[in-house]
Amino acid sequence: MNYQRGDYERVIHAYTMVIHLDTEQIETVSMAFNNRGMAKAKLHQDFAAIADYNTAIKLHSNNAEAYNNRGVVKMKMRKYLSAIMDFDSAIALKRHTAGTFVNRGRAKAAISQYEQALTDYDTAIEQERVYASAYSYRGIAKAALGDLDGAMTDYDTAINLMPDHATTYRKRGMLKVQLEKHSDALRDYDTAIRLNPDDAHAYTQRGIVKAALGHYSQALTDFDTAIRLVANNPLAHYHRGVVKLVLRHKTDGEHDLRIALKYVEKGRNTQLKRQIEQTLTDLK
């Protein structure tokens, strides 16, 4: 009950009490470590969570949930290959587990193994036909592979199953931009923002579309909001800088471009980095 209420500190305390009991019920203690790890993961105590999952697995090597949960934390830490190994172990122990197939698909997609990710998403959907997130993630993989119609169908299905899932609206909006359906894309971004007003990505993407349509003032407002939500947002800084240059605010625009370049150099988006560098070169 405390877990459902989000009282993770109390959950940690409760499972610590179970762990410290003198019991020979190894499986019970193993699950206590697993559940305590889940609570720590919710509090972003990633290394402590992994330590608990490690102990859970050491105590009971058939604990499929602990392998899956450890994989999720590793994925968050961008240790994708190690995460995939954990998901493999979880699936070997418990074949009918749609959530783990989705998790493994996400890890594979993160290292651009989109075909293999599709296979995992297909399996998850075969096991659980109304699994909205599986359709949403499969849509992302299909879009990456160039199957835009298939991606749109999956996004539509995911939204029909889970109409309050903001991220899927944003992803569908991005796909509609690719298909040059800008007005439809704006409606999806509007819905994404209504459902999750703290989604910096949605504001950034909506701002890009508004800028492309020549609605510069509205675009700047969206970029401002995106940057307020996530300051180290190179994409928002870049596009805000470009809009400022269009509006002949050269000094402010160049300042945004240089901030964007600083942030993008800390990440892995080499394409955006080249764009920023080229735009700065063109200013000389």
C-alpha positions, 0 to 999 in steps of 0.5 A: 500500500505504501508503494502505491502511495509513493511512500518509498522510504517507508517501503524501504524500511518495511522490507529492511525489517523483513530482510533482518528477520531470522528466516529460512525462507530464502525466496521470501528474503530474495523478493524482499531485496527485489522489492526494496530495490524497486523502491530505491530505483523509484528514488533514483538510488540506482547503485543501491537498487542494483546492489539489492537486485544482485543480492536477490539474485544471489539468494535465489537465482531463479528470481526472474523479477530481479533480473528484469528490474536490474535490467531496467536500472542498467538501461537507465544507466545506458548499460544496454548490453548488460541490460539485455543480458539481464532481460535474456535471463529473466525471459529464460526463467519466465517465458510469458512476460510481455513487459520483459520482452518490451524492456529488452526491445527498448534496450535493443532499440537504444543501440539501433538493433531495430529489427531485433527490437521489433521481434521482441515487441511482436512477441509482447503483443502476441502475449498481451494484445492490449499492451499499449506501450508495446504498440507505442515502442514498436511504432518507434522502431518501425519509424526508425526502419522507414515503415512510416505507415506501420508506425502510424498504425501502431501509434493509433492503436496505442492511443486507442488503448491508452488515450492519456499517454502523452509520449505517444501523442508526441511521437505520432506528432513527430511522425506527422511532421515527417509526412508533412502533416503539420497541422495534425502534428500541432494537434498531437503536440497540443494534446501531449502538452495538455496531458503532460505540461512538463514535457520539454520535448513536446514544447521543443517539437511544437516550437519547431513546427510553429517556426516552420510555419512562420509563427515565430513569436509562438515558436519562441514561447515554446522554446522558452518553456522547453528551456525553462523545463530542461536548461541543457536542451541543445535542440531548443537552444539551437532552434530558438537561436535560428528563429532569433537570427531570422528575426535579425536578433543576431547577438541573441541568436548566436548566443543561443547557438553557442549554448546549444553547441556547449550542451550538444558536445556533452551528448551523442547527437553528432548530426545536431552538432554539425548543424550548429557548427555550420550555422555558426560558420555561416554567420561569419 
